[in-house]
């Protein structure tokens, strides 16, 4: 029976880690690994971006990149996914082995592992940090078992060259030394050796101090950049429901301490506090708490008076049934649907095309288009992978290299012509490759499409290419220029993402035709129905819009976007009270909707509910900091509240943004 349980556990662990690869950083990781092997050197300065001008680059993940490239070059995405699945499975089995060696039981630990994997699914990513999870678990095993402790400095040498989480090594040794009176000197000597091991890397002391420098940059030169990277945000900002399994795991771990209160060791309390704090501060740190919390929970439940004497055999059938159910949960993709990851991740082994502008890069390559590229940040790694060393990129996802002043200019360039032209003069790019999927680039796309000197020559489901109308591009422009005034819908255009692109570029009639085609194929296609209804409302066809939305609300009663569209129709028809009710329902379903926050703020202001209006505009400006009117409205609200300094700050921000003149 035990063997069957362990086989099911391994199967579940493996299946849970074989999923769509989304990690855009992987592209420059692969290219850097290739560069290191070809040149037999670790890069000391940036090799990808022309805007960084060969700025010194501390590539702290170089050894991981080499391993990734070697596997990818031999076995592709499947090989990398298997590597990830094997390493993560090994992490959990190391902790299970530790628990078995100490308590000769498996039930509590396996049940905790099953919950841990559900919590870990949010960060099941193919990134160099997977090696950190393995080294973290190995450190926990050695420190908790107190055997072969002097192997830790050797492990630390490997860790410091794999990933920036190597700082966890010295921290763990230090925390374990607390309360160890008899073995304190031994632990401190190991701590000193582990610290010294951090200096054995291609960058010497700079590499050893890398995590501290990143922490300093986060609160100084890169504060804005870091605030806009989702994985560096606090998980609480996404609400309880977004990471429900993680918070359940936090609760279970906390309860385990209460059950074992009499036997809890100081070092375990410190471990819990440290790991939870790291996870609380940033989404990307959640796995640190998951592995440490699993270890601590297993100790507590195997020692607590209430749970330590529960026979293993009593839980075997339950573990088998739960394991089978969870295997199905992942294989059927119901896990990814439940955690709202279905659109971008499911049980398979390939890279998601959503974040891969392969078509646009093929277009540039096949037509031999020369020149510097302006690209959106999340496309930077792939473009670098495709074109280095022939072409360099404008920006990418290496948060340790791009400072706030540059990042702010990049963001403003997508909203204000003055900033766009300033960047164009400084860097001289004449190719623009933009992501049109999601939000953030629609103003720039529409501006470039209507600009005499820029020509749209390519678009697909996630990206578009504009060329500067200069002599070297005339051949390509004459052949591929896209003119939407003469555009006919083709079969390749019948795609929800392309329809959204038509809308963003300003051609709602083309989008409407695509949405109608999509709804004929699938009458319950929510996004197509919602977007079509919005077009009806914006063109004052209110009855058609409301009828369509009411039909879809029967299918999707929890769609915040549908309620937001109903609200727009009601307000334009003068039914403001009903519109506010729809808005409030939309806000409850999706607290991060920019449109809902703004309109709800305006409606509260009209009703004289100043405090509620203020909260909505504060929330809105966190989501869209470049709306001049919203800054002015919030300034007016602050004046009414007597908050003069806050009002002055908002007026100054509005004035600064007005000077740039928006792209609208």
Protein Blocks (a to p, Z undefined) as FASTA:
>chain_A
ZZmmmmmmmmmmmmmmmccdfblklmmmmmmmmmmmmnopacfbdfkbmklnopacddfk
lmmmmmmmmmmmmnommlmmmmmmmmmmmmmmmmmmmmmmmnopaklmmmmmmmmmmmmm
mmmccdfklmmmmmmmmmmmmmmnopaklmmmmmmmmmmmmbmklmmmmmmmmmmmgopl
klmmmmmmmmmmmmmmmmmcfklmmmmmmmmmmmmmmmmmmmmmmmmgmklpcfklnojk
lmmmmmmmmmmmmmmmmmmmmmpcfklmmmmmmmmmmmmmpmklmmmmmmmmmmmmmmmm
mmpmklmmpcfklmmmmmmmmmmmmmmmmmnommmmmnopmmmgccdddddfklmcfklm
mmmmmnopacdddddfklmmmmmmmmockbccfbdcblklmcfklmmmmmmmmmpmklmm
mmmmmnopabdcddfehchjlmmmmmmmmpmkbccfbdcfkbccdddddfklmmmmmmmo
ccfklpccdfklmcfklmmmmmmnopaklmmmmmmmmmmmmmmlmklmmmmmmmmmmnop
aklmmmmmmmmmmmmmmbfklmmmmmmmmmmnopamlmmmmmmmmmmmmmmbfklmmmmm
mmmmmnopaklmmmmmmmmmmmmmmbmklmmmmmmmmmmnopaklmmmmmmmmmmmmmno
paZZ
